[in-house]
Each structure stands twice: as structure tokens, then as C-alpha cells.
Amino acid sequence: MVAPPLLTKTCLYTLTPDRDFVIDRVPGHPDVFVLLGAAHGFKFASVLGRIASELALDGRTPSAGELDGFRMDRPVLREAAPRTHFLI
């Protein structure tokens, strides 16, 4: 006898429109950070974790100069219907 499933859940594969990370402070909340991997983030977990820990503990990271392109206020994330860029 097979019992019916108790719970099923769909795994969402979410992407930003430009398929890039989001690494930024939440506006108005300087101690809250967002690090979104854009679905392929698992490959970058070690570097994202390092950046997150540096920001949380020190308030800054040596990688800061490389993070501007990943801000949460970049134009593509503010558009109502952004053009998507998919490589596949």
C-alpha cells in the first residue's frame, strides 16, 4: 500500500531580467544586505558568503569596487516590463 503525498512543493527557478546577481544594502536599512544568486548562485556561494560576512562584520568588503553592477537599484530591476536576456 502506498500512502498519498503529504506535501508537494515546486522549486522556483527565479532569475533577474539580466540574469545577474543582486548584492546590495536594503535602502533605509543599512544593516540589512541582499545577496541574490540569480539561480546560478550556488556556484558562487563561497565568494558570496565571504562578501556577506565582510559586509556584516566590517561594514565593507575589498570587493566593493566590483559590486556596483549588482546593485538593487540598477535600471533593469526598476522597469515594469524589462527586456530579458537569456543565453539559452
C-alpha positions as CSV (number, residue, x, y, z in Angstrom):
1,M,0.0,0.0,0.0
2,V,1.3,3.4,-1.0
3,A,0.3,6.5,1.1
4,P,-0.6,9.7,-0.7
5,P,2.0,12.5,-0.6
6,L,1.6,14.8,2.4
7,L,3.2,17.8,0.8
8,T,4.5,18.7,-2.6
9,K,6.3,21.9,-3.5
10,T,7.5,23.3,-6.7
11,C,11.1,24.5,-6.8
12,L,11.1,28.0,-8.3
13,Y,14.0,28.9,-10.6
14,T,13.9,32.6,-10.4
15,L,16.1,35.0,-12.4
16,T,16.6,38.7,-12.5
17,P,15.8,40.1,-16.0
18,D,19.5,40.5,-16.8
19,R,20.5,37.1,-15.1
20,D,22.9,38.9,-12.8
21,F,23.3,38.8,-9.0
22,V,21.8,41.3,-6.6
23,I,24.4,42.3,-3.9
24,D,23.4,45.4,-2.1
25,R,22.2,47.0,1.2
26,V,18.4,47.4,1.6
27,P,17.6,51.2,1.3
28,G,16.7,52.7,4.6
29,H,18.1,49.6,6.5
30,P,21.9,49.9,6.4
31,D,22.4,46.7,8.4
32,V,20.3,44.6,6.0
33,F,22.0,43.1,2.9
34,V,20.6,41.2,-0.1
35,L,22.7,38.7,-1.9
36,L,20.6,37.0,-4.6
37,G,22.3,34.4,-6.8
38,A,20.1,34.7,-9.8
39,A,19.5,30.9,-10.0
40,H,23.2,30.1,-10.6
41,G,24.4,31.5,-7.3
42,F,25.2,28.1,-5.9
43,K,28.4,28.1,-7.9
44,F,29.4,31.3,-6.2
45,A,28.3,30.5,-2.7
46,S,31.8,30.7,-1.3
47,V,32.5,34.2,-2.6
48,L,29.0,35.5,-1.9
49,G,29.4,34.2,1.7
50,R,32.8,35.9,2.0
51,I,31.3,39.2,0.8
52,A,28.3,38.9,3.1
53,S,30.4,38.2,6.1
54,E,32.8,41.1,5.4
55,L,29.8,43.4,5.0
56,A,28.1,42.2,8.1
57,L,31.3,42.2,10.3
58,D,33.3,45.1,8.9
59,G,30.7,47.1,7.0
60,R,32.9,47.0,3.9
61,T,34.5,44.5,1.6
62,P,37.6,44.6,-0.6
63,S,35.3,43.5,-3.4
64,A,33.3,46.8,-3.2
65,G,34.7,48.1,-6.5
66,E,33.3,45.1,-8.3
67,L,29.8,45.2,-6.8
68,D,28.3,48.3,-8.5
69,G,26.9,46.3,-11.4
70,F,25.0,44.2,-8.9
71,R,23.1,47.0,-7.1
72,M,19.4,46.5,-6.5
73,D,18.6,49.9,-7.9
74,R,20.0,49.2,-11.4
75,P,17.7,50.3,-14.2
76,V,16.7,46.8,-15.4
77,L,15.3,45.9,-11.9
78,R,13.3,49.1,-11.8
79,E,11.4,48.6,-15.1
80,A,7.8,47.4,-15.0
81,A,8.3,45.1,-18.0
82,P,12.1,44.7,-18.6
83,R,13.5,43.1,-21.6
84,T,15.0,39.8,-20.6
85,H,18.4,38.5,-21.7
86,F,18.6,34.7,-21.8
87,L,21.6,32.9,-23.0
88,I,19.9,29.6,-23.5
